[in-house]
Amino acid sequence: MKSKYLLGLIFFMFLAISSCDSLLDVELQGEYSNTSFYQTREHAILALNSTYQLSSFTSTANNLWVFGDVASDDALKGGDAGDRSDITYINNFSVNPDNGELELIWRHYYEGIERANKVTSNVPGINMDEELKQRIIAEAKFLRAYYYFHLTNIFGAIPLKTKPIINVEGFNVPASSVDLIYDQIEKDLIEASSILPTSYSSSDLGRATKGAALGLLAKAYLFQAKWQLAFDYTDSIMQLDLYSLMPVYSQNFNLLDKNNAEAIFEIQHLESQSPTLGSYLNQYFSPKSKGYGFNIPTQNFIDQFEVTSVDSVYDPRLDYTVGRAGKSWVNGEAFDPGWSVTGYMQKKHVQPLSEVPIGDGNLNYTFMRYAEVLLMNAEALNELNRGNEALVSINMVRKRARECYLYDTELDGYDGTIPAGLLPDITNSNTNYLRTAIQNERRVELGFEFHRFYDLMRYGESTAEQALRNTNFKYSDDRYFPIPQSEIDANSEI
């Protein structure tokens, strides 16, 4: 990811109208052909790096936050009304197939899949170090699984493509069921986890590791309610003894602690590079006086954070996640509630101006942290009727949150002790009670890390419709977003 050698594999698509059917008989032409590329070790690395590129937020086409946060009960679109107005329709669940936001993520992540397919199909034929070759192929399989995981959670049944597109027939692929997509995700991750190393040298930080493959595999099983397998793979990660919770929650979202001991899979960004490798999220989520003011926390999200009955001390994760009245913003100035329509702004992806100017951010995006592995472990154990064991994992997450008061001297009210009654351990192991507790813990622990909408959908109709009751959401109609019109028009098998 940090390599400056990012290969753009651009393929020219020809869309024919009725008078130009002959164009469809022309094979795709690319910047490179397979006879001139995929010949050396360097080519293999370049192709793999270009596959990682699509996971980063260097382009506004990677609008994962729209589907992870804004579509959920955690956030509103924010920004100016006419700015990226198609997000409003997603926010309200009044979405047509020609919505531009659907088009962006569909094309962006399918391009990632196409690049991964190029790697898995062409790198095996390169004469190079065999161990490195197998690792490159395994990384590409992980990335393909990553892109398919997001696409199937957003769109449901989608075309399954595991080979490069070399002619028009490669475009015309029918939609496969969600179950079949998950089968491919599982296959790729099982194979990748058997090859990938547990860690890398500093020059290769950000590449997929064995822990990353096991973590996404556990999540795939969790999302399918395959509880025993979800437990097995979270337990496998814990047994690696490689990961731990950082002492202070905010260390997961600052520049000094990038690629820390809690990161399972962290997508890299680096400012001031050409071509651009910095994150645009810094600009998109900053106040409108300096940025665009998108992705605004709702009052409902704020209300999920626990507060002590004595002295009204909030769960410290609230102020690590959100800017609110009476607190300081990331630059040190007083937060202005007038910066957003709800009076709040999210902070996890915004950097101080002392670090970088607005735009081209240097913060990474962590798709999975060890805290999520612990919460997945707790959820799987609870659903297996092993509530007493589940308490151990969820309470580890809560313990870290409250103990921020032992380590962060900048917390309001810090005196080196934990405020009385703050985030006590959960002791009730009743399955229904603990299920609700775990769901809420995921929400506050992982807030604004682009996970909430997926969680609501997998929790089922009742939970999803209650959470989204102030929108047009109906589970039977809106469980998945519609496939983009452009794909329907181009793919005769859809």
N, C-alpha and C positions, 0 to 999 in steps of 0.2 A: 504493500500500500504506500509506503513512503518512497518507493523508487520513483525517480523522475522520468523513468522510461515507461510511459503509459501508451500502449498501443491502441489506437482507435481502429477497430475492424469495421469499416463502414460498407454496408451492402446496399446497392442501388435497387430499389423495388420498382417494378413497373406495374401500375394499375391500369388495366385496359378498359376502355369503354366499348360499346357494342361494335363500333366501326373499326376498332383496332385490336381485334381478337388475336391477330398474328403475333402481337407483342408477347403474349403469354407463352409462346413457344421458345422464347429466348431465355437461355440459362442466365442466372444471376452473375453479374460481373462485380468483382471486388477490387479493393486497392491492392491486395495481394492474391495470388493464386496459390493453391496448395503445392504447386511445383516449385514456386520461388520462396515460399515461406514454410514454417515448420520443418526446418532443416537442421537447426542447431540447438544447443542448450540455451543460448541467448534468446532464440525465437520462442522457445517453450516458456521461459520466464516472462518475456514480454506479453505473450498471449494470456498467461495466467494473471499478470498484473492488471491487464485490461479488464479481466473478469471481476476482479476485486473493485475496480473503479466504479462500477455500477452500484455497489453497495453504499458508497460514500454519499455525502450530501453536498458535493461540489456543484451539483446542478439542481435547478428548481424542479426538474422532472422527477426527482426522488421526493415525492410528496407523501411519504409514509405517515407523517404526523397528521395529515388530514384524516386518514382512515384509522389511525390508532387513537388519536385524541379527540379531534373535532367531531367525528361521528359518534363519539361516546357522550356520557353524561359529565365528563370531566371538563370539557372545554367548549367554547364558542369560537367561531371563525375569527372575530376581531378584525383589525385593519379598517380601511375605508370600504364603504358599502360596495363600490364598483370595482374594487381591486380584487382580482381572482374571484369574481362573483359566483362562479360555479361551485365554489366551496360551500356557499350558503345553501344550495340545494342538497348537498350531502349532509350538512348540519341538520336540515329539516326533513330529510328523507323524502324529497320531491325530485328524485333523480331520474333522468332520461338517459338512454344509451349514448346520446351524443354529448354528454357532459365531458368537458375538457379534462377534468381532474381524473376521471376514469381512464381516459386515453393516455395521460402522462405516465401513470404508474404501470399500466399494462405494457406499453411499448418499452419503457425503461427496464422493467424486470425481465421481460421476454428477451430483450437484447442481452441481458446478463446470462440468461439460460442459453441463448445461441452461442455466446462466447465460451461458456462452460462446455457446451457440446463440441465446439471446435477443439478445445483442449483435450477432452477425453477421447476424441476420435483420431486426432492427428499426432499428438505427442507420443503415443505408443510406438510409432514408426521411426522416431528420431534416434539416431545413434548417439547416445550420451550415457552418463553415469546412471546406472539402473536404479539405485536408491533414490536419487533426486527425481528421476522420471516418475517413479511410483508415488512419491510425495506430491509432485505437481498434479498428477491425475487425481489423487485423493483430495487435494485442496479444491480442485474444480468440482468434484462431486459434492463436497460440502457446500460450495457456493450455489450449485444448482439446486440442492435441497433447500437452502436458505431462500432463494427466490421463489421456488414453488410453494414453500410454506406460507409466504406472504400472499401470493396470488390466489391460492386456494382458500385462504381465510377471508379474502376480500370478495372473490368472485365465485367460489364454489366449484362446480364442474367446469373444467377448462381443458384446452388442448394439451396433451402430454407429448412433448418432443424431447427425444434423447439423442438425436442425430443432427448434424448440421444440415441446414437448408441449402441444397445445391441446385434445385430447380423448382418450378412452380408447384409441383406436387407436394413439396415440403411445407407449403403454406396451408394446404387444404387438409387439415387434420381435425377430426371430430372432437368434441369435448369428452373427456374422461371423467368418471365419477370422482367425487372427493375421496372415496376409499382407494381408488386406483392411484390417485395422486399421492396419497399418503404411503401407499405401498412402495412407490418409487422413492419418496423421501426416505423411508426407512432403509431401503436397499442401499441407497447412496451413502447414508450416514453409517450404516453398519460396516460397509466396505471401507469408508474413509477412516473410521475410528480405529480400524485394525492396522492402518499404515501411518497415520499422522503422529508426529512426535508430541511429547508432553509440553515442550517449550522450545523457544528459539533464541538465538543470539539477538542482541539489541538491534542489529541491522534488519532483522526480519520480524520485529514485533508487529502484531496485527494479523499475521497469517493464522489460518485456522489450525488449531491444535487438536489433540485427542480429546481434551476436555470440552472444547467447543462442539465437536461432533457428538459426543455423548450427551452434552447438555441439550442440543437441539433435538436429538433423538428422544430424550426423556420428555421434552416438551411436546413433540409430535404424539407420543403415546398418551401423555396427559390429556391432550386435546381430544383424543379419541376414547377417553375413559378406559384405557387399558391400564388399570391402576397398578397391577403387579409389575408390569414392564416399566412403567413410569418410576415406581419405587426402585426397581433393580438398577436402573441407569442413573438415577440421582445418587443412589448409594455407591455406585461405582465411582462417580465423581468425588464424592466425599472420601472414599477410600484411597484416592490418589494422593491425598494429603498435600495438595499443591495450592489450594485456595483457602482464603480466610476473609472474614469481614474486616474492613478497614476500621480503625478506632473511631473515626468521625465520619458520619454519613456523607457530608459534603465533599470528602476527599474523592468521591467517585465522579465529581463534576467540576474539578478544577484543573488548571494547567500543570501544576507541580506534581500531581499524582496520577498522570496518565499511565495506562497499562499497569495498574497496581495489582496487588494480590487478590483483589475481589473480582477482577475482570475475567470473565470466561470467554467472551468474544467481543472485542472492542474495535470498532471501525475507525481507521486512522484519518486524521486531517492535519494538514501542515500549511500554515499561511505563507504568503509572499513567494509562491512558486509559479513557474510558467512551464507547462499549462497549470491552471489553478488546481490546487489540492486542498484549499481551505473550505470550511463549512459555511454555507449560506445561512444556516439556522440562526447564527449570531445576529444577522441583520433582520431576518424575518420575524424574530421573536422579541426584538428590542422595542422600546416605546416609539410611537410614531414620530416623535420629535427627532429621533435618530435612526429609526428603522421603519418597519411596517406594522408592528403591533399585532401580529397574528397569534392565534392559539391561546386564547384568554381563559384562565381558570373560572369555573362556575362557583357560585356560592355553595352548591350541593357538594362539590369536591372539598371545599374548605371545611364544611361541617362534618366531614368524616374523621377529622383528626381529634384525638382524645385530648381532654383538658382536665387538669386536676381540680378537685373540689375545693382545695385550699390554695389560695393565691392565684388560681386560674392560669396555671402554667401549661402551655400547649406542648404537645408532641413536637420536639425540635425539628422534625422532618418537614413540618409545615413551612417554617421560615427558611429552610434550606431550599425548598421547592418553589415558593411563591413570594412575590413582593406584595406587601399590604401596608395599609395606613399605620403610621407610628413606627415603622421599621426603615432601615436603610436599604437603598437599592445597591446593585452590584458595584457602582462607582463610588459609593460612600455617601451620596446625596440622599436626602429624605425622599422616601417613596411618595409619589403623587397619585392618589386614587383616581384622579381625573385622566390618567394615562389610558384607562380602559373602561369599557361600558359596565364591567362588573366590579371595578375597583381593585382588581388583582392582575398580576402578570406573572408568568412562570419564569424561572431563573436558571434552570438546569443547563440550558444550551447557550446562555448569554455570558459573554466575557466582559470584564472591566475594560474601559477605554485605555487604561494604563498598559494593557497587554497587547491589544490589537485595535485598530480602528474598526468601526462598524463594517461588517462584511468580511469575507475571507477569514473566518474564525479558525482558531487553532485547537478548539476542544474536540475530542473524539466523541463518537456516539457509541455507547456501550449497549449492545443488543441484549446481552445476558450477563448478569452478575451472580456471584455466589449466593447473595441474598435470595435471588429467585430460585436457585437450586434448592435451598433450604425450604422455601415455601412450597415448591413442587413436591418435595419429599414429604412435607407435612400433609399436603392435600392427598397424596396417594395413600399414605398410611391411614389417614382418617377414613377414606373411602374403603379401605380394607379392614375397617373396624379395629384398628390398632391406635385408638385415640391417645392413649397414654404415651406412646412413642412419638406420635405427631406433635405432642406438646413440646417435646425437647427442641425440635427444629424451629417451630414458630417462635418459641421463647428466646432462642438465640438471636433472632432478628429484632425482637422487641428490646432485648437486653442491650444490643449495640446502640439502638436509637436512644434509650434513656441515658446510657453512659456517655453520650456526647457531652453531657454536663460535667464529666470528669476530665475531658481532654480539650474541649474547645473554649479557650479563655474569652473568645469574642461573643459567646452566647449571652443574650440578655439575661441578667440575673445570675450569671456564673459566680460560684463561690467555691468550686471544687467539690461540691456534693450534689447528689441527685435530689431534685425537689421531691418532697413527700408525695407519695401516691401517683407518681408519674409512670405510666406504662407498666403496670405490675404484670408479673407473669400470669398467663392464663392457666387456670387449674381445672376448668370444666372440660372433661373429655367426651361429653355427649356428642354423638356424631353430627346431629343437626346444628347444635350450638357451635361446634368447632368449625363446621363447614362455613357458616356465616362469618366467623371470626377470621378464618384464613382468607376468605374472599375480601374482606375489608382490609386485612393486613397487606394483601397484594396491591390493593388500590392506593394506599397511602405510601407504601414502600416504593412502588414502581411508578408512581404518578408522573405523567408527562415524559415517560420513556417509550411511548407509542405502543402500549400493550392493552389498554383498557377495553377498546371496542371488541377485540378478539375474545377477551375474557367474557364480556357480557353475552356474546353470541353463544359461546360454549356452555354458559350457565343455563341456557334454555329460555323458552318463551316467556314464562312468568317473570323471571328476573329481568330479562331484556326489555319487555314492554313496560314494566314498572319504572325502570331506570330512564327510559326514553319517552315517558308518557307525555311530555310537553312538546313532542314533535309529531310528525305524521307516521312514525314507525309502527309497522305491523309485522310481527315475526314471520308469518306465513308468506308475506310479500317481500320483506326487506332483510331477511336473514343474510342474503348475499346481494351484492350490488350487481347491476346488469352488465353483461359483457359489452364493451364499447362498440358503437355502431360501425366504426371503421373496421373492426375485426369481423363483424357480421357481413359487411359488404365485401371484404377481401377473401374471406375463408368460406368457400362454397359448402364445407361440411358442417358449419355451425348452423 
